[in-house]
Amino acid sequence: MLTESQKIDALVELSIELNQIKDLDILMEHILSRARLFANADAGSIYMRDKDRLIFSHTQNVTLQKKLPEGAKLIYSTFSIPVDTNSIAGYTAATGNLLNIPDVNAIDPDLPYHFNRSFDEAAGYVTRSILTIPLTTTLNHVVGVLQIINAQDDNNRIRNFSDDDKRVMRHFAVMAAVALERAQLTRNLILRTIQMAELRDPHETGTHVNRVAGYAIHMYEEWGRRQGIPVAEVRAKQDILRMAAMLHDVGKVAISDLILKKPGMLTSEEYEIMKQHTVLGARLFMDKSSEFDEAAADVAMNHHERWNGKGYPGFVDVATGEPLGDHKTHDGKPRGKKGREIPLFGRIVAIADVFDALSSRRTYKEAWEESKVMKIMRTGSGRHFDPELIDIFIKLKDTINQIKSRYAEN
C-alpha cells in the first residue's frame, strides 16, 4: 500500500507516463493498473463514453486473475449501458459526480442507481466497496468513467475507500481524462486514414484493423514474457505495434481501383501490381524520425513475407522497389525474406492478418469456421508462419476470440 509521499511522487511520474502512451487501449490498461495501485484496489473497470452510452472497455481483477494459468488473460464480454442515473457508472457519467459506496449491498433503495450483480454471479466474485470517478477533461467533458472495486488494507481485507483515496483519485482522473482524450484523437486519426483506404478497398475496415492490432499486441506480450523481456519494455513496444499494425495495408491507397475492386481473380500482371502495396506503404514511413515510423515501415513492408522465403516483396529498396544488392533470384527478382530475416513485427502481423481474413466475411466468401481456420494456421507453421509465434497464437485462442467479439463487424 502506497504512503502519502509515494502517492504524490507517483502522481508526478504518472503525468509523464501518460503522455508517452499513444494507443487508446494500452493507455486504458495502464490507467486502470495505476488507479488500483493508488487505492490498493483488487479490481476495476473503465467505461468509455460514446454519445449517450458508456462502453465497458477494460477490466482488471486480481482475485480472478490468480485463478488462471500463468500467462492466461482474464476473458470478459464488452457491453454498453445508457448514460443515465439508473446504474452506478451511468449516474457518475450523467451527473459528473464521484460516488464512494462502502457496501453495494447496503445502497439506499431510494437512490436512483443500483448495483448490477450479474458479473459477480457469473464470475463467482464478491463486490463490496466501489469508488466511481468521472473522467472529466479540463473543458468539463466527461470522456468516460473509472471504477475501482474492493479497496484492501495491509492484511488484504476489504475496506472502504477513504477520503484520501477520493482526493488522490480526483487528481488522477483529471490527468487520465486528458490523456484518454488525446489517445482518442490519435485513434480517430488512424481510423480516418483506414476509412480512406476503405473507400478504395472494402476489406480494409476499422473493425478489421482493430482486430489485427489486438491479436498482434497480445502475441507480442506473450512472446516478450517467454523471452524474459521487462514488462515496461513490452508495454512500450505494444503501444507502437498496435498503431503500426492498424496501418499494415495503408499502401493500398496507391493501388488502382481496377485492381482493388476487381470482382474476379487477378491476372499475374495485376497481382504483381497489388503486391506493391507493401513497398508503397513502407515508403510513407521512410523518414524514420521515431520508433513508430520504423515499426510501421517494418509491418507494411513485411506482413506478406513467409517463413519459408516464398512471400513478398522480399529484399527491395523501399525508395525504388528494386532488388537490394545481391538479394536476387536467378531471374533477377528480389529474394524473399525467410525465417528471422523477417522483422518480428512483420512475422506477428502476418499471422494476425491471415487469421482475420479467413475468419471474416468477404464479398467473395463467408467467414470460415474456427476449426477450419485453426487447421490452416497450424498447417502454415514453419512454412508461412513463424512456428514459435503460431504456438503462441494457438495458446491465446480465448483472448483472440474475445477480440473478435469486441470488434465484430457491424
C-alpha positions as CSV (number, residue, x, y, z in Angstrom):
1,M,0.0,0.0,0.0
2,L,1.5,3.4,-1.0
3,T,2.3,6.0,1.6
4,E,1.1,9.6,1.1
5,S,4.5,10.7,0.0
6,Q,4.7,7.8,-2.5
7,K,1.3,8.7,-3.9
8,I,2.4,12.3,-4.6
9,D,5.6,11.1,-6.3
10,A,3.6,8.6,-8.3
11,L,1.2,11.3,-9.5
12,V,4.1,13.4,-10.8
13,E,5.6,10.3,-12.6
14,L,2.1,9.4,-13.9
15,S,1.7,12.7,-15.8
16,I,4.9,11.8,-17.7
17,E,4.0,8.2,-18.3
18,L,0.5,9.0,-19.6
19,N,1.9,11.5,-22.1
20,Q,4.2,8.8,-23.5
21,I,1.5,6.3,-24.3
22,K,-0.3,6.9,-27.7
23,D,-2.6,4.0,-28.1
24,L,-6.1,4.1,-26.5
25,D,-6.4,0.5,-25.4
26,I,-2.9,0.3,-23.9
27,L,-3.5,3.6,-22.2
28,M,-6.7,2.3,-20.6
29,E,-4.9,-0.8,-19.3
30,H,-2.2,1.4,-17.8
31,I,-4.6,3.9,-16.2
32,L,-6.5,1.0,-14.6
33,S,-3.4,-0.6,-13.2
34,R,-2.2,2.7,-11.7
35,A,-5.6,3.6,-10.3
36,R,-5.8,0.2,-8.5
37,L,-2.2,0.7,-7.2
38,F,-3.1,4.2,-5.7
39,A,-6.0,2.8,-3.7
40,N,-4.8,-0.8,-3.3
41,A,-7.9,-2.0,-5.0
42,D,-8.5,-5.6,-6.0
43,A,-10.4,-4.9,-9.2
44,G,-11.5,-2.1,-11.6
45,S,-13.1,-1.2,-14.9
46,I,-13.1,1.6,-17.4
47,Y,-16.2,2.7,-19.3
48,M,-15.6,5.0,-22.4
49,R,-18.4,7.4,-23.4
50,D,-19.8,7.2,-26.9
51,K,-22.5,9.8,-27.2
52,D,-25.3,8.8,-24.8
53,R,-23.9,5.4,-23.9
54,L,-21.0,4.0,-21.8
55,I,-18.9,1.2,-23.4
56,F,-17.5,-1.3,-20.9
57,S,-14.0,-1.2,-22.3
58,H,-11.4,-2.7,-19.9
59,T,-11.4,-4.6,-16.7
60,Q,-8.9,-6.0,-14.2
61,N,-9.4,-8.3,-11.3
62,V,-6.5,-9.7,-9.2
63,T,-8.6,-12.3,-7.4
64,L,-10.0,-13.8,-10.6
65,Q,-6.6,-13.5,-12.4
66,K,-4.9,-15.6,-9.7
67,K,-7.2,-18.5,-10.6
68,L,-5.9,-18.6,-14.2
69,P,-2.8,-20.4,-15.5
70,E,0.4,-18.3,-15.9
71,G,0.2,-16.1,-18.9
72,A,-3.6,-16.5,-19.4
73,K,-5.8,-13.5,-19.8
74,L,-9.0,-12.6,-18.0
75,I,-11.8,-13.0,-20.5
76,Y,-14.7,-10.6,-20.3
77,S,-17.5,-9.5,-22.6
78,T,-17.9,-5.9,-23.7
79,F,-21.3,-4.3,-23.4
80,S,-22.8,-0.8,-23.2
81,I,-25.1,0.9,-20.8
82,P,-27.0,4.2,-21.1
83,V,-25.7,7.4,-19.6
84,D,-28.5,7.9,-17.1
85,T,-28.9,7.7,-13.3
86,N,-30.1,4.0,-13.1
87,S,-26.6,2.4,-12.9
88,I,-23.6,3.4,-10.8
89,A,-21.4,4.2,-13.7
90,G,-24.2,5.8,-15.7
91,Y,-25.0,8.1,-12.7
92,T,-21.5,9.2,-12.5
93,A,-21.3,9.9,-16.2
94,A,-24.7,11.7,-16.3
95,T,-24.1,13.9,-13.2
96,G,-20.3,14.2,-13.2
97,N,-20.3,13.3,-9.5
98,L,-17.9,10.9,-7.8
99,L,-19.6,8.0,-5.9
100,N,-18.0,6.4,-2.9
101,I,-20.1,3.3,-2.0
102,P,-18.9,1.5,1.2
103,D,-21.1,-1.6,0.6
104,V,-23.0,-2.2,-2.6
105,N,-25.3,-4.5,-0.6
106,A,-26.5,-1.5,1.5
107,I,-27.3,1.0,-1.2
108,D,-30.3,3.1,-0.1
109,P,-33.3,1.8,-2.2
110,D,-34.5,5.4,-2.5
111,L,-31.4,6.3,-4.6
112,P,-31.9,6.2,-8.4
113,Y,-28.9,3.9,-9.1
114,H,-28.5,0.3,-8.1
115,F,-25.7,-2.4,-8.3
116,N,-25.9,-4.9,-11.1
117,R,-25.0,-8.3,-9.6
118,S,-24.8,-10.2,-12.9
119,F,-21.0,-10.1,-13.2
120,D,-20.4,-11.2,-9.7
121,E,-22.9,-14.1,-10.1
122,A,-21.3,-15.2,-13.4
123,A,-17.7,-14.9,-12.3
124,G,-18.1,-16.1,-8.7
125,Y,-16.8,-12.7,-7.4
126,V,-17.9,-10.6,-4.4
127,T,-18.0,-6.9,-4.8
128,R,-18.4,-4.7,-1.7
129,S,-16.7,-1.3,-1.9
130,I,-16.8,0.8,-5.0
131,L,-15.3,4.2,-5.9
132,T,-16.6,5.5,-9.2
133,I,-14.9,8.6,-10.7
134,P,-15.9,10.7,-13.8
135,L,-13.1,11.1,-16.3
136,T,-13.6,14.8,-16.9
137,T,-11.4,16.9,-19.2
138,T,-10.3,20.5,-18.5
139,L,-13.2,21.6,-20.7
140,N,-15.6,19.7,-18.4
141,H,-16.3,17.0,-20.9
142,V,-16.9,13.5,-19.4
143,V,-15.0,11.1,-21.7
144,G,-15.6,8.0,-19.5
145,V,-15.9,6.6,-16.1
146,L,-13.2,4.9,-13.9
147,Q,-14.4,2.4,-11.4
148,I,-12.2,0.7,-8.8
149,I,-13.5,-2.1,-6.6
150,N,-12.8,-3.6,-3.2
151,A,-10.1,-1.4,-1.6
152,Q,-7.8,-3.6,0.7
153,D,-5.9,-2.9,3.9
154,D,-2.4,-4.1,4.6
155,N,-3.7,-7.5,5.5
156,N,-5.7,-7.8,2.2
157,R,-9.0,-7.4,4.0
158,I,-11.7,-5.4,2.1
159,R,-12.1,-1.9,3.4
160,N,-14.0,1.3,2.5
161,F,-12.4,3.8,0.1
162,S,-11.1,6.6,2.3
163,D,-11.4,10.4,1.9
164,D,-7.7,10.3,1.0
165,D,-8.4,7.8,-1.8
166,K,-11.1,10.2,-3.1
167,R,-8.8,13.2,-3.1
168,V,-5.9,11.4,-4.9
169,M,-8.2,9.8,-7.4
170,R,-9.7,13.1,-8.3
171,H,-6.3,14.4,-9.3
172,F,-5.5,11.1,-11.1
173,A,-8.8,11.2,-13.0
174,V,-8.1,14.7,-14.5
175,M,-4.7,13.6,-15.8
176,A,-6.2,10.3,-17.1
177,A,-9.1,12.1,-18.9
178,V,-6.8,14.4,-20.7
179,A,-4.5,11.5,-21.8
180,L,-7.6,9.5,-22.9
181,E,-8.9,12.4,-25.0
182,R,-5.5,12.7,-26.7
183,A,-5.3,9.0,-27.4
184,Q,-8.9,9.0,-28.8
185,L,-7.8,11.7,-31.2
186,T,-4.8,9.6,-32.3
187,R,-7.0,6.6,-32.7
188,N,-9.6,8.6,-34.7
189,L,-6.9,10.0,-37.0
190,I,-5.6,6.4,-37.7
191,L,-9.2,5.2,-38.3
192,R,-9.8,8.1,-40.7
193,T,-6.7,7.0,-42.6
194,I,-8.2,3.5,-42.7
195,Q,-11.5,4.9,-43.9
196,M,-9.7,6.5,-46.7
197,A,-8.3,3.1,-47.6
198,E,-11.7,1.5,-47.2
199,L,-13.1,3.8,-49.9
200,R,-10.7,2.1,-52.2
201,D,-10.7,-1.4,-50.6
202,P,-13.9,-2.6,-48.9
203,H,-12.0,-5.2,-47.0
204,E,-9.9,-2.7,-45.2
205,T,-12.3,-1.7,-42.4
206,G,-11.9,-0.2,-39.0
207,T,-13.0,-3.4,-37.3
208,H,-10.5,-5.5,-39.3
209,V,-7.5,-3.3,-38.4
210,N,-8.6,-3.2,-34.8
211,R,-8.8,-7.0,-34.7
212,V,-5.4,-7.4,-36.4
213,A,-3.8,-4.9,-34.0
214,G,-5.5,-6.6,-31.0
215,Y,-4.2,-10.0,-31.9
216,A,-0.8,-8.6,-32.6
217,I,-0.2,-6.9,-29.3
218,H,-1.3,-9.9,-27.3
219,M,1.0,-12.2,-29.3
220,Y,3.9,-9.8,-28.7
221,E,3.1,-9.6,-25.0
222,E,3.3,-13.4,-24.6
223,W,6.4,-13.6,-26.8
224,G,8.0,-10.9,-24.6
225,R,7.1,-12.9,-21.4
226,R,8.7,-16.0,-22.8
227,Q,11.8,-14.1,-23.8
228,G,12.1,-12.6,-20.3
229,I,11.8,-9.0,-21.6
230,P,10.9,-6.5,-18.8
231,V,7.2,-5.7,-18.6
232,A,7.8,-1.9,-19.1
233,E,9.7,-2.5,-22.3
234,V,7.0,-4.9,-23.6
235,R,4.3,-2.3,-22.9
236,A,6.2,0.4,-24.7
237,K,6.6,-1.7,-27.8
238,Q,3.0,-2.8,-27.7
239,D,2.0,0.8,-27.9
240,I,4.0,1.2,-31.1
241,L,3.0,-2.2,-32.5
242,R,-0.7,-1.6,-32.2
243,M,-0.7,1.6,-34.2
244,A,1.7,0.1,-36.8
245,A,-0.5,-3.0,-37.2
246,M,-3.6,-0.9,-37.8
247,L,-1.8,0.7,-40.8
248,H,-0.4,-2.6,-42.3
249,D,-2.3,-2.2,-45.6
250,V,-2.2,1.6,-45.9
251,G,-0.2,1.3,-49.1
252,K,-3.4,0.1,-50.9
253,V,-4.5,3.7,-51.2
254,A,-2.0,3.9,-54.1
255,I,-3.3,0.8,-56.0
256,S,-5.8,1.3,-58.8
257,D,-9.5,0.7,-58.2
258,L,-9.5,-1.5,-61.3
259,I,-7.3,-4.0,-59.3
260,L,-8.6,-3.4,-55.8
261,K,-12.2,-3.7,-56.7
262,K,-11.9,-6.3,-59.4
263,P,-14.6,-8.9,-58.6
264,G,-12.8,-11.9,-60.2
265,M,-9.3,-13.3,-60.0
266,L,-6.3,-11.0,-60.7
267,T,-4.1,-11.7,-63.7
268,S,-0.4,-12.4,-62.9
269,E,0.4,-8.8,-64.0
270,E,-2.4,-7.3,-61.8
271,Y,-1.2,-9.4,-58.8
272,E,2.4,-8.1,-59.2
273,I,0.9,-4.6,-59.0
274,M,-1.2,-5.5,-56.0
275,K,1.9,-6.8,-54.2
276,Q,3.4,-3.3,-54.5
277,H,1.1,-2.1,-51.7
278,T,3.7,-3.4,-49.2
279,V,6.5,-1.2,-50.6
280,L,4.2,1.8,-51.1
281,G,3.0,1.5,-47.5
282,A,6.6,1.3,-46.2
283,R,7.5,4.3,-48.3
284,L,5.1,6.5,-46.3
285,F,7.4,6.0,-43.3
286,M,10.8,6.3,-45.0
287,D,11.6,9.4,-42.9
288,K,12.1,7.4,-39.7
289,S,12.0,10.1,-37.1
290,S,10.5,7.8,-34.4
291,E,10.2,4.2,-33.3
292,F,6.7,4.3,-34.7
293,D,7.9,5.2,-38.2
294,E,10.3,2.3,-38.0
295,A,7.7,-0.2,-36.8
296,A,5.1,1.0,-39.3
297,A,7.5,0.6,-42.2
298,D,8.5,-2.9,-41.0
299,V,4.9,-4.0,-40.7
300,A,3.8,-2.5,-44.0
301,M,6.8,-4.0,-45.9
302,N,7.0,-7.4,-44.3
303,H,3.5,-8.7,-43.4
304,H,3.3,-10.7,-46.6
305,E,6.7,-12.4,-46.2
306,R,6.7,-16.1,-45.4
307,W,8.8,-18.1,-43.0
308,N,10.0,-20.3,-45.9
309,G,11.1,-17.4,-48.0
310,K,8.3,-17.6,-50.6
311,G,6.5,-14.4,-49.7
312,Y,6.8,-10.9,-51.0
313,P,8.1,-8.2,-51.6
314,G,11.5,-9.6,-50.5
315,F,14.7,-7.7,-50.2
316,V,13.9,-4.5,-52.1
317,D,14.9,-0.8,-51.9
318,V,11.9,1.0,-50.4
319,A,12.5,4.1,-52.4
320,T,12.7,2.4,-55.8
321,G,11.1,-1.1,-55.3
322,E,14.2,-2.6,-57.0
323,P,16.0,-5.7,-55.6
324,L,18.7,-4.9,-53.0
325,G,22.3,-5.7,-53.7
326,D,22.9,-9.5,-54.2
327,H,19.5,-10.5,-52.9
328,K,18.2,-11.6,-56.3
329,T,16.9,-14.9,-57.7
330,H,18.3,-16.4,-60.9
331,D,15.7,-14.5,-62.9
332,G,16.6,-11.1,-61.4
333,K,13.7,-10.9,-59.0
334,P,14.1,-9.9,-55.3
335,R,14.7,-12.9,-53.0
336,G,12.0,-13.3,-50.4
337,K,13.0,-12.9,-46.7
338,K,12.8,-16.1,-44.7
339,G,12.9,-17.1,-41.1
340,R,14.2,-14.4,-38.8
341,E,15.3,-12.3,-41.7
342,I,11.7,-11.1,-41.4
343,P,11.3,-8.5,-38.7
344,L,9.5,-9.7,-35.6
345,F,6.5,-7.3,-36.0
346,G,6.1,-8.3,-39.6
347,R,6.0,-12.0,-38.6
348,I,3.4,-11.2,-35.9
349,V,1.1,-9.2,-38.2
350,A,1.4,-11.8,-40.9
351,I,-0.4,-14.3,-38.6
352,A,-2.9,-11.8,-37.3
353,D,-3.8,-10.6,-40.8
354,V,-4.2,-14.1,-42.4
355,F,-6.3,-15.3,-39.4
356,D,-8.6,-12.4,-39.6
357,A,-9.1,-12.6,-43.4
358,L,-10.0,-16.3,-43.1
359,S,-12.3,-15.7,-40.1
360,S,-14.2,-12.8,-41.6
361,R,-16.9,-12.5,-44.2
362,R,-15.8,-11.1,-47.5
363,T,-17.7,-10.2,-50.7
364,Y,-16.4,-13.4,-52.3
365,K,-16.8,-15.7,-49.3
366,E,-18.5,-16.3,-45.9
367,A,-16.5,-16.4,-42.7
368,W,-14.8,-19.8,-42.3
369,E,-15.5,-22.0,-39.2
370,E,-12.9,-21.6,-36.4
371,S,-11.8,-25.3,-36.6
372,K,-11.1,-24.9,-40.3
373,V,-9.2,-21.7,-39.8
374,M,-7.1,-23.0,-37.0
375,K,-6.2,-26.1,-39.0
376,I,-4.9,-23.9,-41.8
377,M,-2.9,-21.8,-39.3
378,R,-1.3,-24.9,-37.8
379,T,-0.5,-26.2,-41.2
380,G,1.2,-23.0,-42.1
381,S,3.7,-23.3,-39.1
382,G,7.2,-23.5,-40.5
383,R,6.1,-22.7,-44.0
384,H,4.0,-19.5,-44.0
385,F,4.4,-18.6,-40.3
386,D,7.0,-18.5,-37.5
387,P,6.5,-21.8,-35.6
388,E,7.1,-20.1,-32.2
389,L,4.6,-17.4,-32.9
390,I,2.0,-19.8,-34.2
391,D,2.3,-21.8,-30.9
392,I,1.7,-18.5,-29.0
393,F,-1.2,-17.6,-31.2
394,I,-3.0,-21.0,-30.7
395,K,-2.5,-20.8,-26.9
396,L,-4.1,-17.4,-27.0
397,K,-7.3,-18.7,-28.6
398,D,-9.7,-17.5,-25.9
399,T,-8.1,-14.0,-26.0
400,I,-8.3,-14.0,-29.8
401,N,-12.0,-14.9,-29.7
402,Q,-12.6,-12.1,-27.2
403,I,-11.0,-9.6,-29.5
404,K,-13.1,-10.9,-32.4
405,S,-16.2,-10.4,-30.4
406,R,-15.2,-6.9,-29.2
407,Y,-14.5,-5.7,-32.8
408,A,-17.2,-7.6,-34.6
409,E,-18.4,-6.3,-38.0
410,N,-21.5,-4.1,-37.7
